[in-house]
Amino acid sequence: MFDLDRWREIFQAISKNKLRTALSGFTIAFAILLFTLLFGVGNGLKHTFEKQFAGDSQNSIYINSGRTTKPYKGLQSGRGIQFRNDDSKFINEKFPDKIQYFSPNIQRSMQVIYKGEQNRYTVRAVYPDYQPLESAVVEEGRFLTYLDVERRSKVVAIGRLVEKDLFGNLSAIGKNLNIEGISYKVVGVFSDPGGDNDERFIYTPFSTFQGMYKPNDELDYIGMTFNPDLNVDQAIAFSNLLTKMLKEKHNVDPRDQGAIRVRNYAEGTKNVQSFMMVLNVIILFIGIGTLIAGIIGISNIMVYIVKERTKELGIRKALGATPKSIVGMIMMESIFVTALAGYSGLMIGVFTLKALGKSLEKYFILNPSVETYVVVGATIVLVIAGTIAGYIPAKRAASIKPIVALNDE
């Protein structure tokens, strides 16, 4: 039940002891502020790593070829390795249960024209399975289909920014693009979480492009996703075995790192997970240390406050106040000051993170923010600590006889 007189007494005590109240409130607010900033920066680092992997599926594997750096089986170093269609067949036959999506790829920069607008874009010739590798989201129309591949159709799916560059505010669906003298029909427009660069790609059926630009069934590189049922270690073991078998197929020294390069996102994921685990432990350790420091500060201040008010409490008891009412008043004052100061520290921290958000990007801290439940939980911990810290000395002071309290110096 709301007791107006009790609250009047609390506000009178606060107004008469402004410095004392300010010091106790500052301790709490600073602890929550520091806690908020610390977790906000930690989350900013997490967001940075998440963005680095946003453009591609987290279970992607890309296989590129290069030149040998070591002689092997009588073959000279410097030999170029060229992937062909039989490499795609080889991989799918050897690892049918390990592969989720698969696509060979041909890629080149080409001049693209639509009426009076033109620009150079990267054109990728792929299978429809390539869409989940890039996490591309179709905004209009559709992506490529296997019927397009079978028919060698001259169709393209273009990035959102390609549409904006060439078509302005008009829809590109159904329009024809001139790609270095050949007409392609736009069947879809996609967006990509990888950002502007990934939204300036153009995708066309693999068979269409290979027939025109790559003789002898040549391809540039291979992309795939591994079975999501594989854990990180199993995925890494799969890519290591895949690398070994491709090197054997192309007569490449097992120690040669340049001829065949397999990039498995699982390795990056594992490294990021390890880093984030260490970062979380450090943040948690420092955060707990900050809260402990705040709790100690509150406890010391509450002991001092109650001791300073011993004579006042004696007068209250002499006038008929019960020990229960005295303890309740001190507890309510402690909870009020702690909650108000904690909320103030939380708000200052949140607004500080928001104000510094853009300027911190140059330090690889992206969108620093903190979950509300984390900081509210920390504030509740400090409120409970402040309550306990106020209760123990208040209980002791309320049990002192009035005559003893009045004689306290």
Backbone torsions as a table, in degrees:
resi	resn	phi	psi	omega
1	MET	NA	136.4	-177.4
2	PHE	-72.8	124.0	179.7
3	ASP	-109.5	103.2	-176.3
4	LEU	-62.8	-41.1	-179.5
5	ASP	-63.2	-38.9	-179.9
6	ARG	-62.7	-43.8	179.9
7	TRP	-68.0	-32.4	174.8
8	ARG	-62.4	-42.2	178.4
9	GLU	-63.2	-39.7	-179.3
10	ILE	-64.7	-46.5	-179.5
11	PHE	-67.6	-32.2	175.6
12	GLN	-66.4	-41.4	179.1
13	ALA	-64.7	-39.0	179.2
14	ILE	-67.1	-43.6	-177.9
15	SER	-68.1	-29.5	-180.0
16	LYS	-81.0	-16.8	-177.6
17	ASN	-129.2	60.0	-175.1
18	LYS	-61.7	-43.3	-178.1
19	LEU	-64.2	-45.3	179.6
20	ARG	-60.2	-45.6	-179.8
21	THR	-65.2	-41.0	-179.6
22	ALA	-63.8	-41.0	-179.7
23	LEU	-65.2	-45.0	180.0
24	SER	-66.5	-41.0	178.5
25	GLY	-65.7	-38.9	179.8
26	PHE	-63.0	-41.6	179.5
27	THR	-58.4	-45.3	-178.4
28	ILE	-69.9	-48.3	-178.0
29	ALA	-60.5	-41.1	-179.1
30	PHE	-65.9	-39.9	179.7
31	ALA	-62.5	-45.7	179.7
32	ILE	-68.6	-39.1	177.8
33	LEU	-59.8	-48.6	179.7
34	LEU	-62.5	-41.8	179.2
35	PHE	-60.9	-45.0	-179.2
36	THR	-64.2	-46.2	-179.7
37	LEU	-63.7	-40.7	-178.9
38	LEU	-62.5	-50.1	-179.6
39	PHE	-69.4	-32.8	177.8
40	GLY	-62.7	-45.7	178.3
41	VAL	-64.3	-40.3	177.6
42	GLY	-60.8	-43.3	177.6
43	ASN	-67.0	-33.3	176.5
44	GLY	-61.0	-40.7	176.6
45	LEU	-65.0	-39.2	177.6
46	LYS	-61.7	-44.5	-179.5
47	HIS	-62.0	-35.4	178.7
48	THR	-62.4	-46.3	179.5
49	PHE	-66.4	-38.2	179.4
50	GLU	-62.9	-39.0	-179.4
51	LYS	-66.4	-35.1	-179.6
52	GLN	-60.8	-27.5	-177.9
53	PHE	-104.6	3.6	-174.2
54	ALA	-69.0	-28.8	-173.5
55	GLY	-75.0	-14.3	-177.5
56	ASP	-136.7	156.4	176.6
57	SER	-61.6	143.0	-176.0
58	GLN	-71.5	-11.5	177.1
59	ASN	-111.6	30.7	-179.0
60	SER	-81.7	149.6	172.5
61	ILE	-134.6	130.7	178.1
62	TYR	-121.1	134.0	-177.4
63	ILE	-117.1	118.9	179.1
64	ASN	-117.6	151.1	176.8
65	SER	-110.4	158.0	178.6
66	GLY	-148.0	-141.0	178.4
67	ARG	-115.5	147.2	179.4
68	THR	-69.0	146.3	178.5
69	THR	-112.0	-3.1	-179.8
70	LYS	-137.1	142.0	173.8
71	PRO	-68.7	149.4	-177.4
72	TYR	-157.1	128.8	178.3
73	LYS	53.2	42.6	177.5
74	GLY	82.1	-1.8	179.2
75	LEU	-93.6	141.2	-176.6
76	GLN	-76.5	157.0	172.0
77	SER	-74.3	160.7	-177.7
78	GLY	87.6	5.4	-180.0
79	ARG	-76.7	130.8	179.9
80	GLY	-79.5	135.7	176.9
81	ILE	-99.6	124.1	-178.9
82	GLN	-116.1	118.7	175.3
83	PHE	-76.5	145.4	177.9
84	ARG	-134.3	179.0	-177.9
85	ASN	-59.8	-30.7	-179.2
86	ASP	-68.7	-20.9	174.2
87	ASP	-69.2	-38.6	176.1
88	SER	-62.1	-44.9	179.1
89	LYS	-63.5	-41.1	-179.3
90	PHE	-60.2	-47.5	-177.8
91	ILE	-64.0	-44.3	-178.0
92	ASN	-68.4	-32.4	178.2
93	GLU	-73.8	-35.0	-177.0
94	LYS	-79.5	-31.3	-173.6
95	PHE	-131.1	55.0	-177.5
96	PRO	-64.1	-31.6	-176.9
97	ASP	-90.1	-5.5	-178.3
98	LYS	-99.0	-15.0	-173.0
99	ILE	-104.8	134.0	175.6
100	GLN	-97.2	-59.8	176.6
101	TYR	-122.6	150.1	-175.8
102	PHE	-147.4	137.3	176.2
103	SER	-156.4	124.9	166.5
104	PRO	-71.8	164.4	-173.5
105	ASN	-144.9	138.1	168.8
106	ILE	-123.5	134.0	-173.3
107	GLN	-138.4	136.3	173.6
108	ARG	-157.7	154.8	177.1
109	SER	-84.6	129.9	-174.2
110	MET	-139.2	153.1	177.0
111	GLN	-81.3	126.1	-177.2
112	VAL	-119.2	132.3	-175.6
113	ILE	-128.1	137.0	167.8
114	TYR	-134.7	108.7	-176.7
115	LYS	53.4	-118.5	-176.9
116	GLY	-88.6	-4.9	-177.8
117	GLU	-100.4	140.6	177.4
118	GLN	-153.1	155.7	179.3
119	ASN	-167.6	167.6	175.6
120	ARG	-98.8	134.4	179.3
121	TYR	-136.1	158.1	174.4
122	THR	-83.2	121.5	178.2
123	VAL	-102.6	127.0	179.9
124	ARG	-114.8	127.5	175.1
125	ALA	-98.3	117.8	-171.0
126	VAL	-141.3	173.3	167.1
127	TYR	-89.5	162.6	177.2
128	PRO	-57.0	-26.5	179.8
129	ASP	-63.5	-12.8	-177.6
130	TYR	-72.6	-20.9	-177.1
131	GLN	-56.8	-50.1	179.3
132	PRO	-67.9	-22.6	176.8
133	LEU	-62.8	-38.5	-178.5
134	GLU	-94.2	-1.0	-177.3
135	SER	56.8	32.8	179.8
136	ALA	-72.4	137.1	-179.5
137	VAL	-114.2	120.6	-179.0
138	VAL	-71.6	122.4	179.5
139	GLU	-96.1	-34.5	178.6
140	GLU	-140.5	147.5	175.5
141	GLY	68.4	-131.8	-176.2
142	ARG	-147.2	171.1	172.7
143	PHE	-92.3	-175.8	178.3
144	LEU	-67.7	154.1	177.5
145	THR	-124.4	165.3	177.5
146	TYR	-69.4	-21.5	174.0
147	LEU	-67.1	-36.8	174.7
148	ASP	-61.6	-41.0	-179.5
149	VAL	-66.9	-43.6	-178.3
150	GLU	-64.0	-40.0	-177.1
151	ARG	-87.8	-5.6	-174.9
152	ARG	54.3	46.7	-176.8
153	SER	-68.6	144.6	176.3
154	LYS	-92.2	75.4	179.7
155	VAL	-127.9	158.9	179.4
156	VAL	-141.2	150.3	166.6
157	ALA	-111.8	127.1	-173.1
158	ILE	-113.5	153.2	177.2
159	GLY	-69.2	156.8	-178.3
160	ARG	-56.4	-38.6	-178.1
161	LEU	-77.4	-23.7	172.6
162	VAL	-65.2	-44.6	177.5
163	GLU	-60.1	-43.0	-179.0
164	LYS	-65.9	-41.2	-179.7
165	ASP	-63.4	-45.8	-170.9
166	LEU	-94.3	-28.0	-173.6
167	PHE	-114.8	-5.1	-179.5
168	GLY	63.4	-125.0	-179.9
169	ASN	-91.0	1.0	-179.9
170	LEU	-84.1	154.6	175.1
171	SER	-78.2	140.0	-179.5
172	ALA	-89.2	-12.6	-174.7
173	ILE	-60.2	128.6	178.4
174	GLY	86.9	-10.9	179.7
175	LYS	-82.0	161.6	179.9
176	ASN	-109.0	131.3	175.7
177	LEU	-102.3	143.0	174.0
178	ASN	-97.2	108.8	-179.7
179	ILE	-109.3	97.4	-178.3
180	GLU	50.0	51.1	172.8
181	GLY	90.5	-4.6	-178.9
182	ILE	-117.9	136.4	-176.1
183	SER	-89.4	129.8	177.8
184	TYR	-125.4	137.2	179.1
185	LYS	-89.4	132.0	178.6
186	VAL	-80.0	119.7	180.0
187	VAL	-109.3	-11.4	-178.7
188	GLY	-162.4	155.6	175.8
189	VAL	-127.6	132.3	-176.6
190	PHE	-125.5	157.9	169.9
191	SER	-111.5	163.9	-177.2
192	ASP	-145.0	128.1	-179.6
193	PRO	-65.2	-11.1	178.8
194	GLY	-71.2	-12.6	175.7
195	GLY	106.9	-165.7	-171.9
196	ASP	-58.1	-44.4	-177.4
197	ASN	-59.4	-44.4	-177.9
198	ASP	-72.0	-17.3	178.6
199	GLU	-93.4	9.5	173.5
200	ARG	-114.9	23.8	173.6
201	PHE	-93.7	155.6	174.1
202	ILE	-125.0	129.6	-179.7
203	TYR	-110.1	136.8	178.4
204	THR	-137.4	157.8	-178.5
205	PRO	-57.3	137.2	-177.4
206	PHE	-58.2	-45.0	-175.8
207	SER	-64.6	-35.3	179.7
208	THR	-61.7	-48.0	-175.9
209	PHE	-72.4	-43.2	-177.9
210	GLN	-61.8	-38.7	-179.9
211	GLY	-63.7	-28.7	-177.0
212	MET	-93.7	-34.0	-169.0
213	TYR	-119.9	-13.2	-175.7
214	LYS	-126.9	98.6	177.7
215	PRO	-71.7	162.6	174.5
216	ASN	59.9	33.2	175.1
217	ASP	59.3	30.6	-179.3
218	GLU	-75.7	151.9	173.8
219	LEU	-141.7	160.8	-174.3
220	ASP	-87.3	-51.1	178.0
221	TYR	-155.8	173.2	-176.0
222	ILE	-123.9	135.5	175.6
223	GLY	-121.1	146.8	178.6
224	MET	-158.1	166.0	168.7
225	THR	-120.1	140.7	178.5
226	PHE	-83.6	159.3	179.9
227	ASN	-53.9	122.9	-177.6
228	PRO	-64.2	-13.1	176.3
229	ASP	-72.7	-16.1	177.7
230	LEU	-75.8	136.6	173.3
231	ASN	-80.4	177.1	-174.5
232	VAL	-59.2	-46.1	-178.3
233	ASP	-65.2	-39.0	178.6
234	GLN	-67.4	-37.3	178.7
235	ALA	-65.8	-40.6	178.4
236	ILE	-66.7	-39.5	177.5
237	ALA	-63.6	-38.1	178.0
238	PHE	-62.6	-47.8	-178.3
239	SER	-67.0	-33.2	176.8
240	ASN	-65.5	-43.1	178.5
241	LEU	-66.6	-39.6	178.1
242	LEU	-61.0	-43.3	178.0
243	THR	-61.4	-45.5	-179.1
244	LYS	-60.0	-44.5	-176.2
245	MET	-71.5	-35.9	176.9
246	LEU	-67.4	-36.8	177.2
247	LYS	-65.4	-39.9	177.8
248	GLU	-64.7	-40.8	-178.5
249	LYS	-64.0	-36.4	-176.8
250	HIS	-102.1	14.3	178.2
251	ASN	53.7	56.0	179.2
252	VAL	-113.3	136.5	177.4
253	ASP	-56.2	131.4	-179.8
254	PRO	-56.4	-25.2	-179.1
255	ARG	-89.2	-4.9	-178.2
256	ASP	-75.3	118.0	-176.8
257	GLN	-95.0	-8.2	-173.9
258	GLY	-99.8	-23.9	-171.8
259	ALA	-74.2	-45.8	179.6
260	ILE	-131.6	118.8	-176.2
261	ARG	-117.7	120.7	179.4
262	VAL	-109.4	117.7	-179.7
263	ARG	-106.1	110.8	-177.8
264	ASN	-105.8	120.5	-179.2
265	TYR	-65.8	-18.3	178.2
266	ALA	-63.1	-33.9	178.6
267	GLU	-64.6	-44.7	177.3
268	GLY	-63.8	-40.0	179.0
269	THR	-61.6	-41.5	179.9
270	LYS	-64.9	-42.0	178.8
271	ASN	-65.0	-41.0	179.2
272	VAL	-65.9	-41.6	179.4
273	GLN	-61.1	-41.6	179.0
274	SER	-65.1	-43.7	179.4
275	PHE	-63.5	-44.5	-178.2
276	MET	-66.1	-32.8	177.7
277	MET	-65.0	-45.2	178.1
278	VAL	-63.7	-43.2	180.0
279	LEU	-62.2	-43.1	179.6
280	ASN	-62.9	-39.7	178.5
281	VAL	-64.1	-43.1	179.9
282	ILE	-64.0	-46.1	179.8
283	ILE	-62.7	-43.7	179.5
284	LEU	-62.9	-41.7	-179.1
285	PHE	-63.6	-46.9	-179.8
286	ILE	-68.0	-38.6	179.0
287	GLY	-62.4	-44.3	178.1
288	ILE	-63.9	-40.4	177.2
289	GLY	-60.8	-39.3	178.4
290	THR	-63.8	-43.7	179.5
291	LEU	-65.2	-40.2	179.0
292	ILE	-62.7	-42.9	177.7
293	ALA	-60.7	-40.6	177.9
294	GLY	-65.0	-40.8	179.4
295	ILE	-63.5	-43.8	179.0
296	ILE	-62.4	-42.9	179.5
297	GLY	-61.7	-44.2	178.8
298	ILE	-62.4	-44.5	-178.7
299	SER	-59.3	-47.4	-179.1
300	ASN	-62.4	-42.3	-179.2
301	ILE	-66.9	-40.3	-179.6
302	MET	-65.9	-39.6	175.8
303	VAL	-59.9	-43.9	-179.9
304	TYR	-66.0	-41.8	-178.8
305	ILE	-61.6	-47.4	-178.1
306	VAL	-65.5	-40.5	178.9
307	LYS	-63.2	-40.2	-179.7
308	GLU	-65.7	-27.7	-176.6
309	ARG	-98.6	14.3	-177.1
310	THR	-58.0	-45.4	-179.5
311	LYS	-64.3	-41.0	178.2
312	GLU	-60.7	-41.8	179.6
313	LEU	-66.3	-34.6	176.6
314	GLY	-63.2	-41.3	178.5
315	ILE	-63.6	-42.7	179.4
316	ARG	-61.0	-41.4	179.8
317	LYS	-67.4	-39.0	179.2
318	ALA	-63.9	-29.0	179.5
319	LEU	-87.3	1.9	173.9
320	GLY	110.4	2.9	178.9
321	ALA	-68.2	137.5	179.0
322	THR	-84.1	154.8	176.1
323	PRO	-55.6	-35.6	-179.8
324	LYS	-63.8	-42.3	-179.4
325	SER	-68.8	-34.3	178.7
326	ILE	-67.3	-47.0	178.6
327	VAL	-62.3	-42.1	179.5
328	GLY	-61.7	-41.1	179.6
329	MET	-63.0	-46.3	-179.8
330	ILE	-65.9	-38.8	179.3
331	MET	-64.1	-45.4	-179.5
332	MET	-64.0	-39.4	177.9
333	GLU	-63.9	-42.6	-179.7
334	SER	-63.0	-46.2	-179.5
335	ILE	-63.9	-43.2	-178.6
336	PHE	-61.1	-50.4	-178.1
337	VAL	-64.6	-43.1	-178.7
338	THR	-64.2	-45.7	-178.7
339	ALA	-65.8	-44.4	-179.1
340	LEU	-64.4	-44.7	-180.0
341	ALA	-67.3	-38.9	179.0
342	GLY	-63.9	-42.3	178.1
343	TYR	-65.0	-39.2	178.8
344	SER	-62.8	-44.8	177.9
345	GLY	-61.8	-38.9	178.2
346	LEU	-62.6	-47.5	-178.7
347	MET	-64.4	-42.1	179.0
348	ILE	-62.6	-42.4	179.6
349	GLY	-63.6	-45.1	-179.3
350	VAL	-63.5	-45.4	-179.9
351	PHE	-68.1	-33.4	177.3
352	THR	-65.0	-44.9	178.1
353	LEU	-61.7	-40.7	-179.3
354	LYS	-67.0	-39.6	-178.6
355	ALA	-69.3	-34.8	-176.8
356	LEU	-92.0	-2.2	-172.7
357	GLY	-50.0	-54.6	-176.9
358	LYS	-67.0	-39.5	-176.4
359	SER	-69.4	-21.2	-179.0
360	LEU	-84.1	-9.9	-177.8
361	GLU	-63.3	-30.3	179.0
362	LYS	-69.2	-15.1	175.6
363	TYR	-101.1	18.5	178.2
364	PHE	63.6	33.6	175.6
365	ILE	-115.6	104.1	-173.0
366	LEU	-102.6	126.6	176.8
367	ASN	49.0	61.1	178.6
368	PRO	-64.2	123.8	-179.5
369	SER	-154.5	168.6	-179.0
370	VAL	-138.2	140.3	179.0
371	GLU	-66.2	135.7	-176.8
372	THR	-58.8	-40.8	-175.5
373	TYR	-64.7	-29.1	-180.0
374	VAL	-67.2	-49.3	-176.8
375	VAL	-73.1	-37.3	176.4
376	VAL	-62.3	-40.1	176.5
377	GLY	-61.4	-42.9	178.3
378	ALA	-64.1	-39.0	178.7
379	THR	-64.4	-41.7	178.7
380	ILE	-62.4	-39.3	177.4
381	VAL	-59.5	-43.8	179.8
382	LEU	-68.6	-36.1	177.1
383	VAL	-63.2	-44.2	178.1
384	ILE	-63.1	-42.4	178.7
385	ALA	-62.8	-41.7	178.6
386	GLY	-64.4	-36.0	178.6
387	THR	-65.6	-47.5	179.2
388	ILE	-64.4	-42.8	-179.7
389	ALA	-62.7	-31.7	178.0
390	GLY	-81.6	-31.6	-175.8
391	TYR	-68.5	-45.6	-173.5
392	ILE	-61.6	-53.9	178.3
393	PRO	-68.6	-30.6	178.4
394	ALA	-66.4	-41.7	177.6
395	LYS	-61.4	-40.5	179.6
396	ARG	-67.3	-43.6	-178.7
397	ALA	-67.8	-36.0	-178.8
398	ALA	-69.1	-18.8	-179.4
399	SER	-88.8	-8.5	-179.9
400	ILE	-74.7	141.9	178.9
401	LYS	-66.9	145.6	-178.8
402	PRO	-54.0	-42.5	-177.1
403	ILE	-62.9	-37.2	178.9
404	VAL	-69.9	-42.8	-179.9
405	ALA	-64.1	-38.7	-178.7
406	LEU	-68.3	-27.9	179.0
407	ASN	-87.4	0.4	-178.3
408	ASP	-69.8	135.7	178.2
409	GLU	-109.6	NA	NA
